[in-house]
Amino acid sequence: MISEEQFSQLSQQAKAAFNKAYAPYSQFHVGAAALTKDNNIVSGCNVENASYGLTVCAERNCIAQAVIQGEQSFKTIVIYTEEEKLTPPCGACRQVIVEFFEPQAIVMAVNHLDNSKAWTVEELLPNAFTPKDLNRNK
């Protein structure tokens, strides 16, 4: 629980961060502030980049949305594009997929021409770094 004073401080810091946002492409500024366990306030703002590759991809947004709704385990994921060449997930998405999907789960790319291609998670990212690699006792 936080006091009204802390709430006011957080609101002010979030507004200050909002005013520092770097959003020349979308013009969508965002600011945030958080109170740490030690009662420190941390703030941040959105920062866009001309390198569009730094955008969050559909696969990661899809997984994140499911996690927000309480889902953390998946059977398959489908990626749709309107490219003739079927589009597999990027490297960052592959790593996120490995976090939530079994190695033999299917990842499928489909396009507007009704073409499709399927891979297992393991095929997309063999020898992946997974939560099992964090177990320091083994």
C-alpha positions, -999 to 999 in steps of 0.1 A, spaced: 0 0 0 13 35 -8 4 68 8 -13 96 -10 20 115 -10 38 87 -27 10 84 -52 13 121 -60 51 117 -64 47 88 -87 22 107 -108 45 137 -110 75 115 -120 54 97 -146 43 130 -161 79 142 -161 90 110 -179 61 115 -204 75 149 -212 109 134 -220 95 106 -243 112 102 -277 84 94 -301 91 112 -334 76 85 -355 43 76 -337 39 108 -317 27 85 -290 44 95 -258 44 74 -227 58 79 -192 59 56 -162 70 56 -126 73 28 -101 80 26 -64 107 1 -54 106 -21 -23 131 4 -7 106 33 -15 127 46 -44 109 60 -74 121 48 -108 107 63 -141 109 57 -177 96 68 -211 91 53 -245 120 57 -269 115 50 -305 142 42 -330 145 47 -368 156 10 -369 122 -6 -371 137 -39 -363 136 -28 -327 99 -30 -328 82 -57 -307 71 -85 -332 36 -101 -335 48 -134 -320 61 -118 -288 30 -96 -286 8 -126 -290 26 -145 -263 27 -115 -240 -11 -110 -244 -17 -146 -235 6 -143 -204 -14 -112 -193 -45 -133 -195 -29 -160 -173 -18 -185 -200 18 -197 -200 17 -229 -220 11 -232 -257 6 -260 -283 13 -241 -315 17 -207 -330 8 -195 -366 26 -166 -383 7 -149 -412 23 -126 -438 15 -115 -473 49 -124 -485 55 -151 -511 84 -164 -491 71 -178 -459 83 -159 -429 97 -178 -399 101 -160 -365 131 -137 -359 158 -148 -334 143 -128 -305 109 -144 -311 124 -178 -313 140 -173 -279 106 -162 -264 88 -191 -281 114 -215 -265 104 -201 -231 68 -210 -234 65 -239 -259 77 -276 -258 106 -285 -281 83 -305 -304 55 -278 -306 47 -267 -340 55 -232 -354 37 -226 -387 41 -198 -413 12 -192 -437 6 -166 -464 -21 -151 -486 -14 -177 -512 -24 -204 -489 12 -217 -487 24 -230 -453 55 -243 -437 59 -259 -403 88 -263 -380 92 -276 -345 105 -252 -319 136 -273 -316 142 -270 -354 139 -232 -352 163 -229 -322 184 -260 -316 204 -262 -284 184 -232 -271 191 -215 -238 161 -225 -216 150 -221 -180 166 -256 -174 200 -239 -181 194 -217 -151 193 -246 -127 226 -242 -109 223 -275 -90 228 -297 -121 
